[in-house]
Amino acid sequence: MTGQPKAADEAASFLRNHPDVRRVDAIVPDICGIPRGKRLDVSALGKLYTTGMVLPGSTYALDILGNNVDSTGMGPNDGDPDYPCHAAPGTLAPVPWIGPEQAQVLMTMSDDDGEPWWLDPRHIVRRIADRVTDLGYRPVVAVELEFYLVEAGAGEDGRPVLARAPATGRRPSETQVYLMDEIDAYAPVLDDMVATCREQNIPADVATIEYAPGQFEINLKHTDDPVAACDHAMLLKRAVKGVAARHGATATFMARPFREHAASGTHIHLSLLDAEGRNAFDDGGSRGSDLFRHAVGGLAATMAEAMPIWAPNVNSFRRVTPAGWVPLAPTWGYNNRTVALRVPGGPAAARRIEHRPAGADANPYLVLAAVLAGVHHGVANRIDPGEPIEGNAADKVAASLPAIWVDALRAFDGAEVLPGYFGQAWWDVHGKLKWAEFHEFNDHITNLEYDRLLTMI
C-alpha cells in the first residue's frame, strides 16, 4: 500500500498537468491478460492510492468471456468476497484515444491482511523475479508484440478483413517484411500509436512491418523492472487497440487470425546483470557464460509444462504448426529464428535470450513469470541445454511440445517444476479454467463441420 504523501504527490502532480481529466479507469489484468476494473470520477483518484477500492478476488480468475468457472471454487462458491486494490505508482496516465477528460491507472490487489493477492499476476511476476534476484542477478527484460490491423467490420463470410492503409487507401495483399513503403502507408496510425505510448510513458521503441500483409510489431525497451515490463506490454495492447479504433480499424492480438498468413507472437528478451551491473550471460567469448547455458537449460526443461501459458486459447494452437516461425521443440541456437530460444547476434556484452514460444494472445505477466521461473530453475540446478541448433530446427529436431490443446492441458496438470514457482493453488485455478474453456469450445459445432460432413456422409 502506498502512503498518503506519495499519493498526494503523484495524483496532485498529474492533475496539475492534466486539468481537464474528469474520469479515471482503475484497471487490473485478469488471468487471461484482459484489463478489467472500474471507471471512477476524478474526485476518487486520491483514495486509489490510500484507502483504495474493492473488487471481487475472483476478478482475476474469469474465463475469456468474463465468467466464473465453478470448478475453480471461486465466485458464488466462496461467496465472491471483495478485496482492496491500490494504485500502482508510476502507472497513472492520460488516455488520448478517448480524450483529455480520461485517465487510467493500474491497480494491484491485497488480501484483508495486506498481503499480496495470490491470483494477481503482478504479484506472481514480482515474487518469481525476487527469487532470481536472491541468486545474485537482476533480470533485464523487454517484450515484443505482433498484431494485425483489420477492418472494424467483418467481411461477407464473417471473417476478418485486412485494413486499408490510411495513406493510400489500398488493402495489403502481399507479404513485404520490413518494407519502408508499407510503413509509410500506415504511418498515420503507427505514428499515432507511438505518440500515444510516449504520452502514457510506455517505452515503445521500434515499429516494423512483419511477415504478413497488415501485420506489425512494436517493440518495448529493456527495463530491469520485470513487473513494469509486463505493465508496459498490457498497456501497449490497450493503446494499440484504442488508437486503431480511432482510425476506424481494429487491432487484433489473436494468435492466428488468418490461415494463409503468419501467426502473431509475444517474444521476451532477457539477460541477467550481476551485482556490478555486468551482463552475467557474457563470458567474453562467442558461446556465453555457464550461467547463460544453465538459464537456457532451465527454460528448455520447463517449456512443455507452460504450454497453456504460451498458448492459452483454442486459436493459439492454430499457430503451433510446422508452417510458421513457431518452435515445436525446446530448441536453442545462436542467431537462429527457427528455434524456441534464440540468442540474437551482436556484441557479447549484449548477450541475451529471446524466448519465442508464446503467442500474441498470451498474458504477458504469466509469460514472463514462467520465463523467469525457467531461468531460476536452470541456474539453481545447473541444467545443461545440450548443443545449439544450426539451420532449420524443424528439420533437425522432432516436434515434442504439446501441439494440441488437450495435450497441453494434460502436460500442465502433470507439471512438476513450475507449480512450485506459481503456487499450486494458482496452478490449479488456471488449469481448471482452461479445461472449462476447452470443454465449452468443444461443445460448439463449427461451420467447417457442416461444410464437410452435413451432406457428405
Residue, then its C-alpha position, 0 to 999 in steps of 0.5 A: m500500500t502506498g502512503q498518503p504523501k506519495a499519493a498526494d504527490e503523484a495524483a496532485s502532480f498529474l492533475r496539475n498537468h492534466p486539468d481537464v481529466r474528469r474520469v479515471d479507469a482503475i484497471v487490473p489484468d485478469i488471468c487471461g491478460i484482459p484489463r478489467g476494473k472500474r471507471l471512477d470520477v476524478s474526485a476518487l483518484g486520491k483514495l486509489y492510492t490510500t484507502g483504495m477500492v474493492l473488487p471481487g478476488s475472483t476478478y482475476a480468475l474469469d474465463i475469456l468471456g468474463n465468467n466464473v468457472d465453478s470448478t475453480g471454487m471461486g465466485p458464488n462458491d466462496g461467496d465472491p468476497d471483495y478485496p482492496c486494490h491500490a494504485a500502482p505508482g508510476t502507472l497513472a496516465p492520460v488516455p488520448w484515444i478517448g480524450p483529455e477528460q480520461a485517465q487510467v491507472l493500474m491497480t494491484m490487489s491485497d488480501d484483508d491482511g495486506e498481503p499480496w493477492w495470490l491470483d494477481p499476476r503482478h504479484i506472481v511476476r514480482r515474487i518469481a523475479d525476487r527469487v532470481t534476484d536472491l541468486g545474485y542477478r537482476p533480470v533485464v527484460a523487454v517484450e515484443l508484440e505482433f498484431y494485425l490491423v483489420e477492418a472494424g467490420a467483418g467481411e461477407d463470410g464473417r471473417p476478418v478483413l485486412a485494413r486499408a492503409p490510411a495513406t493510400g487507401r489500398r488493402p495489403s495483399e502481399t507479404q513485404v517484411y520490413l518494407m519502408d513503403e508499407i510503413d509509410a502507408y500506415a504511418p498515420v496510425l503507427d505514428d499515432m500509436v507511438a505518440t500515444c505510448r510516449e504520452q502514457n510513458i510506455p517505452a515503445d521503441v521500434a515499429t516494423i512491418e512483419y511477415a504478413p500483409g497488415q501485420f506489425e510489431i512494436n517493440l518495448k525497451h529493456t527495463d530491469d523492472p520485470v513487473a513494469a515490463c509486463d505493465h508496459a506490454m498490457l498497456l501497449k495492447r490497450a493503446v494499440k487497440g484504442v488508437a486503431a479504433r480511432h482510425g476506424a480499424t481494429a487491432t487484433f492480438m489473436a494468435r492466428p487470425f488468418r490461415e494463409h498468413a503468419a501467426s502473431g507472437t509475444h517474444i521476451h528478451l532477457s539477460l541477467l546483470d550481476a551485482e556490478g551491473r555486468n551482463a552475467f550471460d557474457d563470458g567474453g567469448s562467442r558461446g556465453s557464460d555457464l550461467f547463460r547455458h544453465a538459464v537456457g537449460g532451465l527454460a528448455a526443461t520447463m517449456a512443455e509444462a507452460m504450454p497453456i501459458w504460451a498458448p492459452n486459447v483454442n486459436s493459439f494452437r492454430r499457430v503451433t504448426p510446422a508452417g510458421w516461425v513457431p518452435l515445436a521443440p525446446t530448441w536453442g541456437y545462436n542467431n537462429r529464428t527457427v528455434a524456441l530460444r534464440v540468442p540474437g547476434g551482436p556484441a557479447a556484452a549484449r548477450r541475451i535470450e529471446h524466448r519465442p514460444a508464446g503467442a500474441d494472445a498470451n498474458p504477458y505477466l504469466v509469460l514472463a513469470a514462467v520465463l523467469a521461473g525457467v531461468h531460476h530453475g536452470v541456474a539453481n540446478r545447473i541444467d545443461p541445454g545440450e548443443p545449439i541448433e544450426g539451420n532449420a530446427a524443424d528439420k533437425v529436431a522432432a516436434s515434442l511440445p504439446a501441439i494440441w490443446v488437450d495435450a497441453l492441458r494434460a502436460f500442465d496438470g502433470a507439471e512438476v517444476l513450475p507449480g512450485y514457482f506459481g503456487q499450486a493453488w494458482w496452478d490449479v485455478h488456471g488449469k481448471l479454467k482452461w479445461a472449462e474453456f476447452h470443454e465449452f469450445n468443444d461443445h460448439i459445432t463449427n461451420l467447417e463441420y457442416d461444410r464437410l460432413l452435413t451432406m457428405i456422409 
